[in-house]
Amino acid sequence: MRTSAQTSPDALNGFLARNSAFLLEQIGNAQGVPRNIILERIHATRRVSHLNAKR
């Protein structure tokens, strides 16, 4: 997606949402893991990263 001065935040958010959903599906397919498990892993990683950043 090319950005321009006329690209709205809603269009960019929509693009990011579709891209994220696609990536979750592809990762799940490649690993044989359901989407909810992948999301749990992502959330756990964010929590750990956030805790480590505070040190």
PDB file as gemmi writes it, atoms N, CA and C in Angstrom:
CRYST1    1.000    1.000    1.000  90.00  90.00  90.00 P 1                      
ATOM      1  N   MET A   1       0.851  -1.176   0.000  1.00  0.00           N  
ATOM      2  CA  MET A   1       0.000   0.000   0.000  1.00  0.00           C  
ATOM      3  C   MET A   1       0.895   1.238   0.000  1.00  0.00           C  
ATOM      4  N   ARG A   2       0.666   2.116  -0.939  1.00  0.00           N  
ATOM      5  CA  ARG A   2       1.432   3.354  -1.011  1.00  0.00           C  
ATOM      6  C   ARG A   2       0.773   4.411  -0.157  1.00  0.00           C  
ATOM      7  N   THR A   3       1.575   5.145   0.587  1.00  0.00           N  
ATOM      8  CA  THR A   3       1.023   6.217   1.407  1.00  0.00           C  
ATOM      9  C   THR A   3       1.069   7.521   0.628  1.00  0.00           C  
ATOM     10  N   SER A   4       0.132   8.373   0.922  1.00  0.00           N  
ATOM     11  CA  SER A   4       0.098   9.691   0.302  1.00  0.00           C  
ATOM     12  C   SER A   4      -0.510  10.655   1.296  1.00  0.00           C  
ATOM     13  N   ALA A   5      -0.526  11.903   0.929  1.00  0.00           N  
ATOM     14  CA  ALA A   5      -1.124  12.919   1.794  1.00  0.00           C  
ATOM     15  C   ALA A   5      -2.616  12.681   1.960  1.00  0.00           C  
ATOM     16  N   GLN A   6      -3.219  11.927   1.052  1.00  0.00           N  
ATOM     17  CA  GLN A   6      -4.661  11.694   1.111  1.00  0.00           C  
ATOM     18  C   GLN A   6      -5.027  10.382   1.799  1.00  0.00           C  
ATOM     19  N   THR A   7      -4.054   9.632   2.266  1.00  0.00           N  
ATOM     20  CA  THR A   7      -4.334   8.369   2.945  1.00  0.00           C  
ATOM     21  C   THR A   7      -4.903   8.661   4.325  1.00  0.00           C  
ATOM     22  N   SER A   8      -6.092   8.138   4.570  1.00  0.00           N  
ATOM     23  CA  SER A   8      -6.742   8.403   5.856  1.00  0.00           C  
ATOM     24  C   SER A   8      -6.252   7.422   6.923  1.00  0.00           C  
ATOM     25  N   PRO A   9      -6.347   7.838   8.170  1.00  0.00           N  
ATOM     26  CA  PRO A   9      -5.998   6.908   9.258  1.00  0.00           C  
ATOM     27  C   PRO A   9      -6.862   5.645   9.227  1.00  0.00           C  
ATOM     28  N   ASP A  10      -8.122   5.775   8.842  1.00  0.00           N  
ATOM     29  CA  ASP A  10      -8.990   4.594   8.771  1.00  0.00           C  
ATOM     30  C   ASP A  10      -8.507   3.617   7.705  1.00  0.00           C  
ATOM     31  N   ALA A  11      -8.052   4.144   6.570  1.00  0.00           N  
ATOM     32  CA  ALA A  11      -7.539   3.278   5.508  1.00  0.00           C  
ATOM     33  C   ALA A  11      -6.271   2.563   5.976  1.00  0.00           C  
ATOM     34  N   LEU A  12      -5.396   3.277   6.649  1.00  0.00           N  
ATOM     35  CA  LEU A  12      -4.166   2.659   7.160  1.00  0.00           C  
ATOM     36  C   LEU A  12      -4.474   1.621   8.227  1.00  0.00           C  
ATOM     37  N   ASN A  13      -5.392   1.933   9.136  1.00  0.00           N  
ATOM     38  CA  ASN A  13      -5.779   0.972  10.172  1.00  0.00           C  
ATOM     39  C   ASN A  13      -6.396  -0.272   9.558  1.00  0.00           C  
ATOM     40  N   GLY A  14      -7.212  -0.093   8.538  1.00  0.00           N  
ATOM     41  CA  GLY A  14      -7.810  -1.237   7.849  1.00  0.00           C  
ATOM     42  C   GLY A  14      -6.758  -2.109   7.201  1.00  0.00           C  
ATOM     43  N   PHE A  15      -5.788  -1.469   6.555  1.00  0.00           N  
ATOM     44  CA  PHE A  15      -4.692  -2.209   5.937  1.00  0.00           C  
ATOM     45  C   PHE A  15      -3.917  -3.009   6.979  1.00  0.00           C  
ATOM     46  N   LEU A  16      -3.582  -2.379   8.094  1.00  0.00           N  
ATOM     47  CA  LEU A  16      -2.836  -3.065   9.148  1.00  0.00           C  
ATOM     48  C   LEU A  16      -3.634  -4.223   9.737  1.00  0.00           C  
ATOM     49  N   ALA A  17      -4.929  -4.034   9.918  1.00  0.00           N  
ATOM     50  CA  ALA A  17      -5.778  -5.098  10.461  1.00  0.00           C  
ATOM     51  C   ALA A  17      -5.830  -6.290   9.507  1.00  0.00           C  
ATOM     52  N   ARG A  18      -6.013  -6.029   8.217  1.00  0.00           N  
ATOM     53  CA  ARG A  18      -6.064  -7.125   7.234  1.00  0.00           C  
ATOM     54  C   ARG A  18      -4.716  -7.835   7.149  1.00  0.00           C  
ATOM     55  N   ASN A  19      -3.645  -7.068   7.161  1.00  0.00           N  
ATOM     56  CA  ASN A  19      -2.310  -7.654   7.091  1.00  0.00           C  
ATOM     57  C   ASN A  19      -2.027  -8.512   8.327  1.00  0.00           C  
ATOM     58  N   SER A  20      -2.405  -8.019   9.487  1.00  0.00           N  
ATOM     59  CA  SER A  20      -2.198  -8.777  10.729  1.00  0.00           C  
ATOM     60  C   SER A  20      -2.990 -10.072  10.723  1.00  0.00           C  
ATOM     61  N   ALA A  21      -4.244 -10.007  10.288  1.00  0.00           N  
ATOM     62  CA  ALA A  21      -5.076 -11.212  10.231  1.00  0.00           C  
ATOM     63  C   ALA A  21      -4.477 -12.236   9.265  1.00  0.00           C  
ATOM     64  N   PHE A  22      -3.986 -11.755   8.128  1.00  0.00           N  
ATOM     65  CA  PHE A  22      -3.356 -12.642   7.152  1.00  0.00           C  
ATOM     66  C   PHE A  22      -2.127 -13.316   7.743  1.00  0.00           C  
ATOM     67  N   LEU A  23      -1.276 -12.527   8.413  1.00  0.00           N  
ATOM     68  CA  LEU A  23      -0.065 -13.092   9.005  1.00  0.00           C  
ATOM     69  C   LEU A  23      -0.377 -14.112  10.091  1.00  0.00           C  
ATOM     70  N   LEU A  24      -1.375 -13.824  10.928  1.00  0.00           N  
ATOM     71  CA  LEU A  24      -1.771 -14.792  11.961  1.00  0.00           C  
ATOM     72  C   LEU A  24      -2.221 -16.107  11.330  1.00  0.00           C  
ATOM     73  N   GLU A  25      -2.983 -16.006  10.265  1.00  0.00           N  
ATOM     74  CA  GLU A  25      -3.463 -17.210   9.576  1.00  0.00           C  
ATOM     75  C   GLU A  25      -2.292 -18.002   8.987  1.00  0.00           C  
ATOM     76  N   GLN A  26      -1.354 -17.304   8.359  1.00  0.00           N  
ATOM     77  CA  GLN A  26      -0.209 -17.977   7.742  1.00  0.00           C  
ATOM     78  C   GLN A  26       0.691 -18.630   8.783  1.00  0.00           C  
ATOM     79  N   ILE A  27       0.928 -17.943   9.887  1.00  0.00           N  
ATOM     80  CA  ILE A  27       1.743 -18.524  10.963  1.00  0.00           C  
ATOM     81  C   ILE A  27       1.054 -19.749  11.531  1.00  0.00           C  
ATOM     82  N   GLY A  28      -0.252 -19.637  11.772  1.00  0.00           N  
ATOM     83  CA  GLY A  28      -1.003 -20.777  12.293  1.00  0.00           C  
ATOM     84  C   GLY A  28      -0.957 -21.967  11.363  1.00  0.00           C  
ATOM     85  N   ASN A  29      -1.122 -21.704  10.075  1.00  0.00           N  
ATOM     86  CA  ASN A  29      -1.072 -22.790   9.094  1.00  0.00           C  
ATOM     87  C   ASN A  29       0.303 -23.447   9.069  1.00  0.00           C  
ATOM     88  N   ALA A  30       1.349 -22.638   9.102  1.00  0.00           N  
ATOM     89  CA  ALA A  30       2.711 -23.168   9.035  1.00  0.00           C  
ATOM     90  C   ALA A  30       3.072 -23.983  10.276  1.00  0.00           C  
ATOM     91  N   GLN A  31       2.578 -23.555  11.436  1.00  0.00           N  
ATOM     92  CA  GLN A  31       2.924 -24.227  12.683  1.00  0.00           C  
ATOM     93  C   GLN A  31       1.872 -25.238  13.125  1.00  0.00           C  
ATOM     94  N   GLY A  32       0.723 -25.240  12.466  1.00  0.00           N  
ATOM     95  CA  GLY A  32      -0.349 -26.133  12.873  1.00  0.00           C  
ATOM     96  C   GLY A  32      -0.928 -25.752  14.226  1.00  0.00           C  
ATOM     97  N   VAL A  33      -0.997 -24.440  14.477  1.00  0.00           N  
ATOM     98  CA  VAL A  33      -1.443 -23.923  15.770  1.00  0.00           C  
ATOM     99  C   VAL A  33      -2.658 -23.026  15.551  1.00  0.00           C  
ATOM    100  N   PRO A  34      -3.691 -23.155  16.392  1.00  0.00           N  
ATOM    101  CA  PRO A  34      -4.861 -22.290  16.256  1.00  0.00           C  
ATOM    102  C   PRO A  34      -4.527 -20.818  16.518  1.00  0.00           C  
ATOM    103  N   ARG A  35      -5.311 -19.955  15.920  1.00  0.00           N  
ATOM    104  CA  ARG A  35      -5.128 -18.499  16.013  1.00  0.00           C  
ATOM    105  C   ARG A  35      -5.074 -18.025  17.468  1.00  0.00           C  
ATOM    106  N   ASN A  36      -5.956 -18.550  18.310  1.00  0.00           N  
ATOM    107  CA  ASN A  36      -6.003 -18.082  19.704  1.00  0.00           C  
ATOM    108  C   ASN A  36      -4.715 -18.408  20.461  1.00  0.00           C  
ATOM    109  N   ILE A  37      -4.074 -19.513  20.128  1.00  0.00           N  
ATOM    110  CA  ILE A  37      -2.808 -19.869  20.773  1.00  0.00           C  
ATOM    111  C   ILE A  37      -1.704 -18.905  20.324  1.00  0.00           C  
ATOM    112  N   ILE A  38      -1.695 -18.574  19.051  1.00  0.00           N  
ATOM    113  CA  ILE A  38      -0.703 -17.618  18.546  1.00  0.00           C  
ATOM    114  C   ILE A  38      -0.887 -16.275  19.238  1.00  0.00           C  
ATOM    115  N   LEU A  39      -2.142 -15.829  19.376  1.00  0.00           N  
ATOM    116  CA  LEU A  39      -2.408 -14.558  20.050  1.00  0.00           C  
ATOM    117  C   LEU A  39      -1.976 -14.602  21.509  1.00  0.00           C  
ATOM    118  N   GLU A  40      -2.194 -15.724  22.177  1.00  0.00           N  
ATOM    119  CA  GLU A  40      -1.738 -15.862  23.564  1.00  0.00           C  
ATOM    120  C   GLU A  40      -0.217 -15.732  23.644  1.00  0.00           C  
ATOM    121  N   ARG A  41       0.483 -16.340  22.689  1.00  0.00           N  
ATOM    122  CA  ARG A  41       1.945 -16.248  22.669  1.00  0.00           C  
ATOM    123  C   ARG A  41       2.406 -14.808  22.453  1.00  0.00           C  
ATOM    124  N   ILE A  42       1.745 -14.107  21.553  1.00  0.00           N  
ATOM    125  CA  ILE A  42       2.087 -12.712  21.279  1.00  0.00           C  
ATOM    126  C   ILE A  42       1.868 -11.864  22.526  1.00  0.00           C  
ATOM    127  N   HIS A  43       0.737 -12.044  23.181  1.00  0.00           N  
ATOM    128  CA  HIS A  43       0.433 -11.271  24.395  1.00  0.00           C  
ATOM    129  C   HIS A  43       1.435 -11.579  25.509  1.00  0.00           C  
ATOM    130  N   ALA A  44       1.801 -12.849  25.651  1.00  0.00           N  
ATOM    131  CA  ALA A  44       2.783 -13.218  26.677  1.00  0.00           C  
ATOM    132  C   ALA A  44       4.136 -12.579  26.382  1.00  0.00           C  
ATOM    133  N   THR A  45       4.525 -12.581  25.129  1.00  0.00           N  
ATOM    134  CA  THR A  45       5.795 -11.963  24.736  1.00  0.00           C  
ATOM    135  C   THR A  45       5.777 -10.469  25.015  1.00  0.00           C  
ATOM    136  N   ARG A  46       4.664  -9.819  24.719  1.00  0.00           N  
ATOM    137  CA  ARG A  46       4.542  -8.381  24.999  1.00  0.00           C  
ATOM    138  C   ARG A  46       4.664  -8.094  26.490  1.00  0.00           C  
ATOM    139  N   ARG A  47       4.013  -8.940  27.312  1.00  0.00           N  
ATOM    140  CA  ARG A  47       4.083  -8.735  28.769  1.00  0.00           C  
ATOM    141  C   ARG A  47       5.511  -8.864  29.264  1.00  0.00           C  
ATOM    142  N   VAL A  48       6.210  -9.896  28.809  1.00  0.00           N  
ATOM    143  CA  VAL A  48       7.594 -10.123  29.233  1.00  0.00           C  
ATOM    144  C   VAL A  48       8.486  -8.986  28.741  1.00  0.00           C  
ATOM    145  N   SER A  49       8.308  -8.576  27.499  1.00  0.00           N  
ATOM    146  CA  SER A  49       9.111  -7.479  26.951  1.00  0.00           C  
ATOM    147  C   SER A  49       8.876  -6.188  27.714  1.00  0.00           C  
ATOM    148  N   HIS A  50       7.629  -5.964  28.066  1.00  0.00           N  
ATOM    149  CA  HIS A  50       7.282  -4.752  28.814  1.00  0.00           C  
ATOM    150  C   HIS A  50       7.921  -4.767  30.195  1.00  0.00           C  
ATOM    151  N   LEU A  51       7.902  -5.927  30.845  1.00  0.00           N  
ATOM    152  CA  LEU A  51       8.522  -6.048  32.163  1.00  0.00           C  
ATOM    153  C   LEU A  51      10.036  -5.842  32.074  1.00  0.00           C  
ATOM    154  N   ASN A  52      10.658  -6.415  31.046  1.00  0.00           N  
ATOM    155  CA  ASN A  52      12.115  -6.278  30.889  1.00  0.00           C  
ATOM    156  C   ASN A  52      12.506  -4.846  30.572  1.00  0.00           C  
ATOM    157  N   ALA A  53      11.650  -4.113  29.897  1.00  0.00           N  
ATOM    158  CA  ALA A  53      11.958  -2.732  29.531  1.00  0.00           C  
ATOM    159  C   ALA A  53      11.978  -1.830  30.763  1.00  0.00           C  
ATOM    160  N   LYS A  54      11.282  -2.213  31.812  1.00  0.00           N  
ATOM    161  CA  LYS A  54      11.208  -1.397  33.026  1.00  0.00           C  
ATOM    162  C   LYS A  54      12.440  -1.547  33.910  1.00  0.00           C  
ATOM    163  N   ARG A  55      13.285  -2.512  33.614  1.00  0.00           N  
ATOM    164  CA  ARG A  55      14.470  -2.764  34.454  1.00  0.00           C  
ATOM    165  C   ARG A  55      15.510  -1.712  34.269  1.00  0.00           C  
TER     166      ARG A  55                                                      
END                                                                             
